[in-house]
Amino acid sequence: MSRTDSPTTPTKKNSMLGVGAAALVGSALEWYDFYLYGTAAALVFNRIIFVNSDPVVATLAAFATFAVGYLIRPLGGLIFGRMGDTLGRKRVLVLTLLIMGVATFLMGLTPSYEQIGIWAPIMLIVLRLVQGIGAGAEFGGAAIFSVEHADPRRRGLHGAWPSAGVYLGLLMASGVFAVVTQLPEDQFLAWGWRIPFLLSAVVVIVALIIRLRLAESPAFVAMQSDEHAPVSPVRTVFAQEKTGMLTLFLAQLPQNVVSSINLAFITAYLVGNLQLSASVGPIATTIGTAVTMVLLPVFGALSDRIGRRPVILFGIVFSGIFAFPYFWLIGGGEAPALVVVAIVLSLGLGVGAMFGPQAAYFAELFTGGARFTGLAFSRELAGAVSAGTTPLIAVALVAATGGATWAVSLFIVAACVVGAIAVFFGGETRGRRMSATTVADLKASTGSFER
């Protein structure tokens, strides 16, 4: 048995329960932080930080910094991805957790424009940049850590925990903000909005305790002992693993588009275009988020049985076919229950099937020595291109068509076609050896179920 194929059975210290908890909590913190900022940008920052006589300008300024968080994430993926491939997965996961947590906590302490003037928005923008850089490697690192520890036959299931953490973070953020918005407006603007940001310290402490107790990824240890392991992961991934990067980038697009339509655009559409109560969208997305969080491990486990490609393709194809019925169900807003049905189906079946096997699928696209760099950078680049821009594109399409939604549906279909082509021609990855150090060895190991 070669060093690359040495046994890597997790120790008691690194039980899959502990690894799963570390991935779940860290991923939840990432999206708790990001969703908090998006909510605060709409409710608070446009009134006390980005102060302008024109409320539209103030709101645009607040949301511009929200977009900055997405745009900076690929840089974080590249920086910390390289560190994860050279110094170890665990170290980077601890570091990114601290960076994100501290930045979010300090956002809760940011003075208002009235208190320190122009320094208030400057401080918030800097903290948002720091938060975005840290978040750029958090999901990728958690996904890789989970998959590299898992039994090769159960990578899909265990890799789904970071994905579930994304939706747990959204639920946590929406729940906490739902509570603090019940305060009188003057108290909410004075101090109430700060509570959700300060509470992130609790999540950071819990996640740190869990992560610091874990040992390094077995695949990373095996890869480090292999004399053929690359010494420059950035050069390796761009020179030798461009196919994996392109496959990941294109496969990520439909999930980003469909998720952003449901979690960002649809609430504004329901209120602004259909004149529904402001509570309909949040209630529907909360239910859809909860259902999706439960289904993610189910789809991850299914990919362990029948393969990553058929499960992900199901999610993409369903989302493309459902793009028009989605808005037909929502209709004119006469039946709020149908809004819930539309969002639950779109998130639960469409996004759930795409996102559940994603950690295993993306990790299996890359060799052990360049996996963190390739996965984190490609995924976050796709996010910067599609996740942050989809709500703006959808709003523009509805406005350009006089309030109609057919153009948005076509936009979703286009993203799904691109993603389906990428996944179909990208091939099956289930069972690839995590510690493979060359692309040829990686592809040759497909279906071997070796560590």
N, C-alpha and C positions, 0 to 999 in steps of 0.2 A: 504493500500500500504506500503510495507516494505521500509526500507531506501535504500536497494540495487536497488529497482525499482523506486526510486523517480524521478520525472520529471527532465530531463536534457536538455530542449530545449535551444539552444544557445541564448545568449543575443545578443543585437545589436552589442556590442563590439566584440563578437565572432561569427560574421556572417560567413557563409561558404565561402564567398568571401575572407575574411581576413585569415581564416584558410588555404584555398587553396593556397593563395598567399604565406603565410609563408612556406608551405610545398614545393611549386614549387621553390621558390627562394633558400631555404636552400639546397635542393637536387641538384639544378643547380650548386650551389657553390661547393658542394662536388665533383661532376664530372668534373667541370671546373678545379678544382685544380688537380685532379688525371690525367686528360688527358693532362693538361699542362706539368706535370712532364714527362709523357711518351714521349711526343713530344720533349721536351728539352733534354731528355736523349739521343735521337737519333741524334739530330742536334747540341747540344751545350755542354752538360756536358762531353761528351767523348772527347771534344777538349780543354776545358778550366778548368775543375774541376778534372776529373779523367785522368790525363795526363800520357801517357805511349808511349814508342817508337813503340809499336805494336798497331795499331788502333783497331784491333779486341779485344785485351785485354781491352783497354780503353772502348770500347762500351759495352763489357760484364760487366765491373765494373759498368757502368752507369745504365744498365738494372737490375743489381743485386739489386741496391737500389730501383728500381721500384718495384721489387718483394717483397722487405722488407715491403713496404707499405701495400701490401695485407696480408702478413704473420702476421703483428702486429694487424690487424683489429679485429680479434676475441677477443683479449685481451681488446681492447677498447669497444667492444660490451658487454663483461662481466662486466667491471668496470662501464661504464655509464648506461648499462642496469639495473644493480642493483640500481644505484642512481635514475634512472627514475621510478622504481617501488616503491621506498621508499620516495624519496623527491619530485617527480613530474615530469611530462613529460616536462613542459615548461622550468623549470630550466636547465634541461639537454640539451634541444635544444638550449638554449642561450649559455650555456657553450661550447658545441661541435662546435657551429658556430664560437665562438671566437678563440678556439684552432686551428681549421683548417685555419681560415682566417689569423691569426697572423703568423702561420707557413709558409703559402704560401707567404705572403707579405715579410717575412724575407728571403725566398729563392731568391727573386728578388734582395736582397741586399748582397747576399753571394759573398765574394771576390773570385777571380780566384786563381788557383794553383800558378800562377806566382807571385801573390801578397803576399800570406801568406803560401804557401807551403802545407804541409800535412793537415793543419787545414781546408783548403777549403773543401775537401771531407768529413772530420769528421763533420764539421758544417752541410753540406748538408744531410748526413745520419741521424744525430740527428733530424733535422727539418723534414725529411721524416718520421721518427718514430713517432714524435709528431703529424704530419698530419694524419698518418694512425690510430693512437689511437683515435683521434677525429672523423675521418670519420667512425670508427667502429660502432658508434651509430647514426649517422646522418640520414641515410635513414630509419632505423628502427623507430627512434623517430618521424620523419616526417610522416611516414606511420601510426603509431599508433595515433598520434595527429589528423590526418585527419579523420581516421576511427572512432575514439571514439567521435568525434564531429558530425559526419554525421547522418542524418536520417537513421535508420536501413535498410530502403528499397533502399537507394542510396549510401551505403558504397562503392560499387565497383566503381562507378563513381568518388566520391570524393577521394577515396584512390588512384586513378590513377594519381593524380596531382604530387605526389613525383616521380612516375615513369616517367612522362613526363619531370620532372625537370632533370632527368638523361640525357636525350637526348638533352634538352636545353643546359645543361652544355657542352656537347660534341660539339654542334654547336657553342657555344660562344668561346670555346677554339680554335677550328679549324679556326674559322673566324678571331680571333685576331692574331693567329700565321701566318695565310695566309697573313695578312697585313704586319707584321713586317719582314717577310722573304723577302719582296721586297726591303728591305734596302741593300746597298752594304755590302758585306760579312764582311768586317772589322768593320763596324758600328754595324751590327747585333750581332757579337760576343762580341763587346765591351760593348754595352748598349741596343741594340734593343731587345734582348731576355728577358730583365728584365721587359719590359713594361707589358706583359700579367700577370706576377706574381704580379706586383704592383697594377694593375687594380682590383685585387681581393678585395682590400680594399673597393672599391665602392659597390660591391655586398654585402660584410659583413655589411656595414652601412645600406643599404636598408633592408636587411633581419633582422637586429637587431631592426630597427624601427618597422617593421611589427610584429615581434615576441614579443617584450616587451609590445605591446599594447593588447596582447591576454591574456585571463584568462586561468586557468588550465583546463585540460580535464575533462568534466563532469563525465566520467566513473571512472577516478582516484579519484575524489572527493567522488563519491558514494562508491567506494571500500574502501577508507580510513575510512569512517564512519561505515563500516560493521565490527562487532566484530570478524567475522570469516576470515577476510583478513589475509594472511600469513605475518609474520614479517621477514622472510628470503627468499626472492625470489630466490636466487641462489640454496639454499637447496631444495626449493619447486619444482623448474623446473627440477632439475636433479633427484629428488626422485619420483615425481608424474606426470611429464609431458614429459617423455622421448619419448613417442609416437609422440607427437606434434613436438618435436625437430627433430626426425628422419624423419618424413614426410616432414618437411620444408627442411631439409638438402638435401634429395634425390630429392625433387621436384625442387629445385633450380639448380641442376646440368645441365639439358639440356639447360636451358636459358643461363647459364654462358658459356657453350661450344659453342652454336650457336652464341651468341653475340661476344665472343672472336674471333671466326673464321672470322666473318664479319668485326669487328672493329680493329683487330690487325694482324691476320695472312694473310688475303687475299691480302692486299696491298703489303706485302713483296713477296708473291707468284707471283703476277702479274708482278712485276718488276724483281725479281730474276729468276723465272722459265719461264715465258712467254715473257720476254723482252719487256713488254709494257711500255709506258710512265709513269713516276712517278706520273702524275696527274690523271690517270684513276681511281686508287683505291680511293684516297681521294674524287674525285668528286662523284663516285658511292656511297661511304659510307655516304657522306654528304646528298645526295638525299634520300638514304634509312633511314638515321637518321631523316630527316624532315618528311618523310611519317609516320614513326613509332610514332613520337611524336604526330601526329594528331590522329592516330588510337588507341593509348593507352586508352584515355577516352571512346572511342567507345566500346572497348572490356570490359572495366570496367563496363560501363552501361549495356552491354549485360549480364554480370554475375549477375547483379541485377535482371534480368528478368528470366533467365533460370538456374542460379546457377554458382558457381565458378568452380566446377569440369568439367562440359562439355566444358566450354570455354578454360580452361587451357589444358585439354586433347586434344582439337582440335589443339592448338598451338604445343603441344609436338608431336602428331601424324603427323601433317603436316611437322614439321621439320625433323622427321625421314624418312618419305616418300620422302621428297624433297632433302635429303642428296646427292643422286647420281645425279638427274637432275640439282642440283645446279652447280656442276662442269661440267656437260655436256653443260649447257648454256654458262658457261665461256669458255669452250673448249680450243682452242689454242690461244685465245685472238684476233682472227681475227675480231670480232665484239664487240667493246667496249660497244655498246648499250645493248648487251645481258648481259654484266657484270652488268650493272645498273639494268636490269630486275631481274637477279638472286639475287642481294643483297637486292633490294626493297622487293621482295617476301619473302626472308628468314627473314629479319628484320621485315617488316611490318606485315606479317601474322603469321609467326612462333613466333618470339620474342614478337610481339605486343599482341598476344593472351595469351601467358604465363605470360607476365609482367603486362599487364593492370589490371587484377583482383588480382594481387599478394598481394598488401597491405592489402586488405580486407581479403583475404584467409588466409594469414599468421597470421594476428592479431586475427582472429577467431579461430585459433588453440589453443590459450592459454587463461588461466584465467586472470582476471584483475590484480591480485597481482603479477604475474610472467611474464606478456606479454612482457614487454620491454626486460627483461633479456633473455627469451627464443627466441624471434624473432631476436634480434640483434646478439646474440652469434651464433645461428645456421646458420643464413644467411651469416654472415661474415666468419664462418668456411668453409661453402661451397664455398665461394668466394676464400678463401686462397687455398683450395684444387684444384679447377677447373678453375676459371677465370684467375689466374696468371700463371697456368701451360699449359693451352690449346695451346697457340701459340707455345711454345717450343715442345710440343708433336706433333703438326701438322707438324712442320718443320722436326722433326726427322722421322716421318712416311713417308713424301714425299721423304726424302733422302734415307730411307731404301728401298723404292720401286722404286728407279731409276727415280724419278720425277713424278710417278703416284699419283693419288689422291684417289684411291679406299679405301686405308687404313684409310684416314681421314674421308671419308664418313661412313665407318664402325664404327669409333670412335664416330661420331655424333649419329648414330643409336643406339649404345650401351648406350650412355647417355640418349637418349630419351626413351629407353625401361625401364631403371631404374626409370626415372622420372615418366613415365606413370603408372608403377606398384604402386609407392608411392602415387600418386594422386588418383588413382582408389580405392585403399584399405584404403586411408586416410578418405574417406567419404566426404559428402557435409557439408559445414560449414555456408552457407548463412542464415542469420537471427539469429545467436547465440547472446546471451545477453553479452555485453561487460563487464558488471560489475560482472559477475559470479565469485565466489571465489573458487569453486571446479570443478574438471574435470567432475564429474557426472552432476552437474548443467549445466555446459557449453554444454555438449553433449545433455542433455535433452531439452535445450532451442533452439535447431536447428529448424529454420523455424518459431520461435515465433515472431520475429521482435520487441522484447522489447529492450529498451536501457540497 
